[in-house]
Amino acid sequence: MSLTKGSISIGDAIASLLKDGMPVRFSAYDGSSTGPDDAAIELELVNQRGLSYILTAPGDLGMARAYVSGDLKIHGVHPGDPYEAMQLLQSRLRFRKPSASEAVSLIRGLGIANLKPPPPPPQEHLPRWRRAMEGLRHSMTRDADVIAHHYDVSNRFYELVLGPSMAYTCAVFPTDDTTLEEAQAEKFDLVCRKLDLKPGQRLLDVGCGWGGMVRHAAKEYGVRALGVTLSREQAQWAKEAIDRDRLGDLAEVRHSDYRDVLEDGFDAVSSIGLTEHIGVRNYPSYFSFLRSRLRPEGRLLNHSITRSHNRREETGAFIDRYVFPDGELIGSGTIIKEAQDAGLEVMHDENLRIHYAMTLRDWCRNLKDNWDECVAEVGEGTARVWGVYMAGSRLAFERNEIQLHQVLAARTTDDGSNGFPLRPVW
């Protein structure tokens, strides 16, 4: 249909902008609808505020605001795991760009009053330009603030979603039927094997989270492990876990910026899920600092989410505002280049992309299975954010939009020795 002046229903407005038709059922509070009557999945716009969110922030941000606020409901899938709905919508929901006259007619037909932006949901972080007023991007102060936004949600919430391992990074699945807990243990062990850890050695784990790597290395390999995290909640949980495991003589976790670590001469450094937070422009100083903490022939394992290419792109509005403020991704080629330019010899690179899709699948299952307790812990809005974020991320890994790379490097001696055997042993 064409857009003309005068009143227009929300359903007709949506239908007029779709290239291939609505793949799901859509209904709105004005009684209008579009899409197949027998669709297994239905989007329901329940009030005017939801419409204003969508009109004033077109794209994923407006939809996210409406969904997180409960103004847009998805029927036919569980909010803890909306994977099937997102898979269908991202594959088949395509909007065309209206002409200027059509856009004017659309706004008039729906009501100009809907162009007044409602206050964003409380789960939304400040936009980039507002954060810039509160400190330089990736300064120590601003990094501490955005890390707290994501990680200091609730340790109990993370226990419910992540499971006993409390590992919030990509697991490694040796087989299709490996459990999440087994896969997380395999991930930590793979890192230990790549670093060739031996009893009595010293390990630095930067961005250590709840201390999973620190505790695994200390317990299974007998190393003295130091972990650092910017999250106070993570550090407190990790210290209690270390005490429960009676690893206090070998393992330590500090609430600290990795740049404040004064010790050096470590046999190995692990960085699991930190690089995404530090900013691409800070890669040179990041890799130089980690190299400076290593002894000659010491090893570095960098485990991080990457793009499938090396072009600079800003993170999408939903991820930046609701999930990882100031987060930045780039391709593994850039990570390898910067590690090499910092004087590290890159020895091995492995892409674990599909493993992260499987990890997210299991996290979504945990959120769904523990939905009521998760909502009681953090509120329904925050729980909805996590469901959409994890299901969407699973799709992105499956479609090779993002990847997960482990890059293994060494600090060579002055005469070029790196301490590696002729062939990998892990």
C-alpha positions as CSV (number, residue, x, y, z in Angstrom):
1,M,0.0,0.0,0.0
2,S,1.1,3.6,-0.3
3,L,1.2,6.1,2.5
4,T,-1.3,9.0,2.3
5,K,-2.2,11.9,4.5
6,G,-4.6,11.2,7.3
7,S,-4.8,8.6,10.1
8,I,-3.0,5.3,9.5
9,S,-3.0,2.2,11.7
10,I,0.2,1.0,13.2
11,G,-0.1,-2.4,11.5
12,D,-0.6,-0.7,8.1
13,A,2.4,1.6,8.7
14,I,4.6,-1.4,9.5
15,A,3.3,-3.4,6.5
16,S,3.9,-0.5,4.1
17,L,7.6,-0.3,5.0
18,L,8.4,-4.0,4.7
19,K,10.2,-5.3,1.6
20,D,9.1,-9.0,1.8
21,G,6.2,-8.9,4.1
22,M,6.1,-9.6,7.9
23,P,7.5,-13.0,8.7
24,V,5.8,-13.1,12.1
25,R,2.4,-11.9,13.4
26,F,2.5,-8.3,14.5
27,S,-0.3,-6.7,16.5
28,A,-0.6,-3.2,18.1
29,Y,-2.6,-1.5,20.9
30,D,-4.7,0.3,18.3
31,G,-6.2,-3.0,17.3
32,S,-4.4,-3.3,14.0
33,S,-2.2,-6.2,12.9
34,T,-0.2,-7.6,10.0
35,G,1.6,-10.8,9.1
36,P,0.5,-14.4,9.0
37,D,-2.5,-15.3,11.2
38,D,-1.0,-18.7,12.0
39,A,2.6,-17.6,12.7
40,A,4.2,-19.3,15.7
41,I,5.8,-16.1,16.9
42,E,4.0,-12.8,17.5
43,L,5.3,-9.3,18.2
44,E,2.8,-7.2,20.3
45,L,3.2,-3.5,20.7
46,V,1.2,-2.9,23.9
47,N,1.2,0.9,24.3
48,Q,2.0,4.4,22.9
49,R,5.3,4.6,24.8
50,G,6.6,1.6,22.8
51,L,5.6,3.3,19.6
52,S,7.5,6.5,20.6
53,Y,10.6,4.5,21.5
54,I,10.6,2.9,18.0
55,L,9.9,6.1,16.1
56,T,12.4,8.3,18.0
57,A,15.3,5.8,17.9
58,P,14.8,3.8,14.7
59,G,16.7,0.5,14.5
60,D,17.9,-1.8,17.3
61,L,18.0,0.9,20.0
62,G,14.3,1.8,19.7
63,M,13.2,-1.8,19.6
64,A,15.4,-2.6,22.5
65,R,14.0,0.2,24.6
66,A,10.5,-0.9,23.9
67,Y,11.3,-4.6,24.6
68,V,13.2,-4.0,27.8
69,S,10.4,-1.7,29.1
70,G,7.8,-4.4,28.4
71,D,6.2,-2.2,25.8
72,L,7.0,-4.7,23.0
73,K,6.3,-8.3,23.8
74,I,7.5,-11.4,21.9
75,H,5.0,-14.3,22.1
76,G,6.0,-17.8,21.1
77,V,9.5,-17.8,22.6
78,H,10.8,-17.5,26.2
79,P,12.4,-14.1,27.1
80,G,15.4,-15.9,28.5
81,D,16.1,-17.5,25.1
82,P,14.4,-15.6,22.2
83,Y,16.9,-17.2,19.7
84,E,14.2,-18.6,17.3
85,A,12.5,-15.2,17.1
86,M,15.7,-13.3,16.5
87,Q,16.8,-15.9,13.9
88,L,13.6,-15.4,12.0
89,L,13.5,-11.6,12.3
90,Q,17.1,-11.1,11.4
91,S,16.8,-13.4,8.4
92,R,13.5,-12.2,6.9
93,L,12.5,-8.8,8.4
94,R,13.7,-6.2,5.9
95,F,12.5,-2.6,5.9
96,R,12.7,-0.3,2.9
97,K,13.7,3.3,3.3
98,P,10.6,5.6,2.7
99,S,10.8,8.7,0.6
100,A,10.8,12.1,2.4
101,S,7.1,12.6,1.6
102,E,6.2,9.1,2.7
103,A,8.1,9.6,6.0
104,V,6.2,12.9,6.6
105,S,2.8,11.2,5.9
106,L,3.7,8.3,8.1
107,I,4.5,10.6,11.1
108,R,1.4,12.6,10.5
109,G,-0.7,9.5,10.2
110,L,0.6,8.0,13.4
111,G,0.6,11.3,15.3
112,I,3.3,13.9,15.8
113,A,3.0,13.5,19.5
114,N,4.8,10.2,19.2
115,L,8.0,12.0,18.2
116,K,8.6,13.1,21.8
117,P,11.2,10.7,23.1
118,P,10.3,8.9,26.4
119,P,12.9,8.6,29.1
120,P,15.1,5.6,28.3
121,P,14.8,2.5,30.5
122,P,17.0,2.5,33.7
123,Q,19.2,-0.3,32.2
124,E,20.5,2.0,29.5
125,H,23.9,3.5,29.9
126,L,24.8,7.0,28.8
127,P,25.4,7.5,25.0
128,R,29.0,7.9,23.9
129,W,29.0,11.7,23.7
130,R,27.8,11.9,27.3
131,R,30.4,9.4,28.5
132,A,33.0,11.5,26.8
133,M,32.1,14.4,29.1
134,E,32.8,12.2,32.1
135,G,36.3,11.1,31.1
136,L,38.5,10.1,28.2
137,R,37.5,6.8,26.6
138,H,39.5,3.9,28.2
139,S,40.9,6.1,30.9
140,M,41.3,4.2,34.2
141,T,38.3,6.0,35.7
142,R,36.0,5.5,32.8
143,D,37.0,1.9,32.3
144,A,36.2,1.2,35.9
145,D,32.8,2.8,35.5
146,V,31.8,0.9,32.4
147,I,33.1,-2.4,33.8
148,A,31.0,-1.9,36.9
149,H,27.9,-1.2,34.7
150,H,28.2,-4.7,33.1
151,Y,29.9,-6.9,35.7
152,D,28.6,-5.6,39.0
153,V,25.0,-6.6,38.3
154,S,24.7,-9.4,40.8
155,N,27.0,-12.3,41.6
156,R,24.0,-14.5,42.2
157,F,22.6,-13.6,38.8
158,Y,25.9,-14.6,37.1
159,E,25.9,-17.9,39.1
160,L,22.4,-18.7,37.7
161,V,23.4,-17.9,34.1
162,L,27.0,-19.0,33.9
163,G,26.8,-22.1,36.1
164,P,29.3,-23.3,38.7
165,S,32.4,-22.4,36.7
166,M,31.5,-18.6,36.8
167,A,33.4,-18.4,33.5
168,Y,32.0,-15.5,31.4
169,T,34.1,-16.3,28.3
170,C,34.0,-18.8,25.5
171,A,34.2,-22.4,26.5
172,V,35.9,-25.2,24.5
173,F,33.7,-28.2,23.6
174,P,35.7,-31.3,22.7
175,T,32.5,-33.0,21.6
176,D,28.9,-32.1,20.8
177,D,27.6,-33.6,24.0
178,T,30.2,-32.0,26.3
179,T,28.5,-30.1,29.2
180,L,29.0,-26.4,29.7
181,E,30.9,-27.0,32.9
182,E,33.2,-29.6,31.3
183,A,33.7,-27.2,28.3
184,Q,34.7,-24.3,30.6
185,A,37.2,-26.5,32.4
186,E,38.6,-27.6,29.1
187,K,39.0,-23.9,28.1
188,F,41.0,-23.1,31.2
189,D,43.1,-26.3,30.7
190,L,43.7,-25.5,27.0
191,V,45.1,-22.1,28.1
192,C,47.3,-23.7,30.7
193,R,48.6,-26.2,28.1
194,K,49.3,-23.6,25.5
195,L,51.2,-21.6,28.2
196,D,53.1,-24.8,29.2
197,L,52.6,-24.1,32.9
198,K,54.7,-26.0,35.4
199,P,54.6,-26.2,39.2
200,G,56.3,-23.3,40.8
201,Q,55.9,-20.9,37.9
202,R,54.2,-17.5,38.1
203,L,51.1,-16.6,36.1
204,L,49.5,-13.2,35.7
205,D,45.8,-13.3,34.6
206,V,44.6,-9.8,33.5
207,G,40.9,-9.2,33.5
208,C,40.5,-12.3,35.6
209,G,36.8,-12.2,36.2
210,W,35.7,-14.4,39.1
211,G,39.1,-16.1,39.2
212,G,38.4,-19.3,37.2
213,M,41.7,-19.3,35.4
214,V,43.6,-18.4,38.5
215,R,42.1,-21.2,40.5
216,H,42.4,-23.8,37.7
217,A,46.1,-22.9,37.1
218,A,46.9,-23.0,40.8
219,K,44.9,-26.2,41.6
220,E,45.8,-28.3,38.5
221,Y,49.3,-27.0,37.6
222,G,50.7,-25.8,40.9
223,V,51.6,-22.3,39.7
224,R,51.5,-19.1,41.8
225,A,48.7,-17.1,40.1
226,L,47.8,-13.5,40.4
227,G,44.6,-12.2,38.9
228,V,43.4,-8.6,38.5
229,T,39.9,-7.3,37.8
230,L,38.2,-3.9,37.7
231,S,35.0,-5.3,39.2
232,R,34.8,-5.2,42.9
233,E,32.0,-7.8,43.0
234,Q,34.1,-10.2,40.9
235,A,37.2,-9.7,43.1
236,Q,35.2,-10.4,46.3
237,W,33.6,-13.6,44.9
238,A,37.0,-14.8,43.6
239,K,38.6,-14.3,47.0
240,E,35.9,-16.3,48.7
241,A,36.3,-19.1,46.1
242,I,40.0,-19.2,46.6
243,D,39.5,-19.6,50.4
244,R,36.9,-22.3,49.8
245,D,39.3,-24.2,47.6
246,R,42.2,-23.7,50.1
247,L,44.3,-22.1,47.4
248,G,45.4,-19.0,49.3
249,D,49.1,-20.0,49.3
250,L,49.1,-20.1,45.5
251,A,46.3,-17.9,44.2
252,E,45.4,-14.2,44.6
253,V,42.9,-11.9,43.0
254,R,43.1,-8.1,43.3
255,H,40.5,-5.4,42.6
256,S,42.9,-3.5,40.4
257,D,43.5,-2.2,36.9
258,Y,46.0,-4.4,35.1
259,R,48.1,-1.3,34.4
260,D,48.7,-1.1,38.1
261,V,50.5,-4.4,38.4
262,L,54.0,-3.6,39.5
263,E,55.5,-7.2,39.6
264,D,57.3,-8.5,36.5
265,G,59.2,-11.6,35.5
266,F,56.1,-13.7,35.1
267,D,56.5,-17.0,33.3
268,A,53.1,-16.5,31.6
269,V,50.4,-14.0,31.1
270,S,46.8,-14.9,30.3
271,S,44.2,-12.4,29.0
272,I,40.8,-14.0,28.6
273,G,38.1,-11.6,27.5
274,L,39.9,-8.3,28.3
275,T,41.0,-7.1,24.9
276,E,37.4,-6.2,23.9
277,H,37.3,-3.6,26.6
278,I,40.6,-1.7,26.3
279,G,40.1,0.0,22.9
280,V,41.9,-0.7,19.6
281,R,44.0,2.5,19.9
282,N,45.4,1.2,23.2
283,Y,46.6,-2.1,21.8
284,P,50.2,-0.9,21.4
285,S,50.5,0.1,25.1
286,Y,48.5,-3.0,26.2
287,F,50.8,-5.5,24.4
288,S,53.9,-3.6,25.4
289,F,52.8,-3.6,29.0
290,L,52.1,-7.3,29.0
291,R,55.4,-8.0,27.3
292,S,57.2,-6.0,30.1
293,R,55.6,-8.3,32.7
294,L,57.0,-11.4,31.1
295,R,60.5,-13.0,31.6
296,P,62.5,-13.8,28.5
297,E,60.9,-16.9,26.9
298,G,57.7,-16.2,28.8
299,R,54.4,-16.8,27.0
300,L,51.2,-14.7,26.5
301,L,47.8,-16.1,25.6
302,N,45.3,-13.5,24.4
303,H,41.7,-14.8,24.1
304,S,39.2,-12.4,22.7
305,I,36.2,-11.8,20.6
306,T,37.1,-10.4,17.2
307,R,35.4,-9.2,14.0
308,S,35.6,-11.3,10.9
309,H,37.5,-8.5,9.2
310,N,40.0,-5.7,10.2
311,R,37.9,-2.7,9.4
312,R,37.1,-0.3,12.2
313,E,33.4,-0.2,13.1
314,E,31.6,1.2,16.1
315,T,29.7,-1.3,18.2
316,G,25.9,-1.2,17.6
317,A,23.8,1.1,19.8
318,F,22.1,-1.7,21.8
319,I,25.4,-3.4,22.7
320,D,27.0,0.0,23.5
321,R,24.2,1.3,25.7
322,Y,23.0,-1.9,27.4
323,V,25.8,-4.5,27.4
324,F,29.4,-3.3,26.8
325,P,29.7,0.4,27.0
326,D,32.9,1.5,25.2
327,G,33.5,-2.0,23.9
328,E,35.5,-2.3,20.7
329,L,36.2,-5.2,18.3
330,I,38.6,-5.6,15.5
331,G,39.9,-8.6,13.4
332,S,42.5,-11.1,14.6
333,G,44.9,-9.7,12.0
334,T,45.1,-6.4,13.9
335,I,45.6,-8.2,17.2
336,I,48.5,-10.2,15.7
337,K,50.0,-7.1,14.1
338,E,49.9,-5.1,17.3
339,A,51.4,-8.0,19.3
340,Q,54.2,-8.3,16.8
341,D,54.8,-4.6,16.7
342,A,55.1,-4.7,20.5
343,G,58.0,-7.1,20.2
344,L,56.2,-10.4,20.8
345,E,56.7,-13.4,18.6
346,V,53.3,-14.8,17.6
347,M,53.5,-18.6,17.6
348,H,49.9,-19.8,17.1
349,D,46.4,-18.5,16.4
350,E,43.1,-20.5,16.8
351,N,39.6,-19.5,16.0
352,L,36.9,-20.9,18.4
353,R,33.9,-19.1,16.8
354,I,31.5,-22.1,16.8
355,H,32.5,-22.8,20.4
356,Y,31.2,-19.4,21.5
357,A,27.9,-20.0,19.8
358,M,27.5,-23.2,21.8
359,T,28.5,-21.4,25.0
360,L,25.9,-18.8,24.4
361,R,23.3,-21.5,23.7
362,D,24.0,-23.0,27.1
363,W,23.9,-19.6,28.9
364,C,20.5,-18.8,27.4
365,R,19.3,-22.2,28.5
366,N,20.4,-21.4,32.0
367,L,18.7,-18.0,32.0
368,K,15.5,-19.6,30.7
369,D,15.6,-22.5,33.3
370,N,16.3,-20.0,36.1
371,W,14.1,-17.2,34.8
372,D,12.0,-16.5,37.9
373,E,15.0,-16.3,40.2
374,C,17.0,-14.2,37.7
375,V,14.1,-11.7,37.5
376,A,13.8,-11.6,41.3
377,E,17.5,-10.9,41.5
378,V,18.0,-8.2,38.9
379,G,14.5,-7.2,37.6
380,E,12.7,-8.3,34.5
381,G,14.1,-5.5,32.3
382,T,17.7,-6.5,33.0
383,A,16.9,-10.2,32.5
384,R,15.3,-9.3,29.1
385,V,18.5,-7.4,28.1
386,W,20.5,-10.5,28.8
387,G,18.2,-12.8,26.8
388,V,18.2,-10.6,23.7
389,Y,22.0,-9.9,24.0
390,M,23.0,-13.6,24.4
391,A,20.6,-14.9,21.7
392,G,21.7,-12.2,19.3
393,S,25.4,-12.9,20.0
394,R,24.8,-16.6,19.4
395,L,23.5,-15.7,15.9
396,A,26.4,-13.4,15.2
397,F,28.9,-16.2,16.0
398,E,27.0,-18.7,13.9
399,R,26.9,-16.4,10.9
400,N,30.6,-15.5,11.1
401,E,29.9,-11.9,11.9
402,I,32.2,-12.1,14.9
403,Q,34.8,-14.7,16.0
404,L,36.8,-15.8,19.0
405,H,40.6,-16.0,18.6
406,Q,43.2,-17.3,20.9
407,V,46.6,-15.8,20.0
408,L,49.7,-17.4,21.6
409,A,52.9,-15.3,21.7
410,A,56.3,-15.3,23.4
411,R,58.8,-12.8,24.6
412,T,62.0,-13.8,22.9
413,T,65.5,-13.5,24.4
414,D,68.0,-11.0,22.9
415,D,69.4,-13.8,20.7
416,G,65.9,-14.9,19.5
417,S,65.2,-17.9,21.6
418,N,61.5,-18.4,22.5
419,G,61.6,-21.6,24.5
420,F,59.1,-23.4,22.3
421,P,59.6,-27.1,21.2
422,L,59.7,-27.9,17.5
423,R,56.0,-28.8,17.4
424,P,53.0,-27.9,19.7
425,V,52.4,-30.2,22.6
426,W,48.9,-29.1,23.7
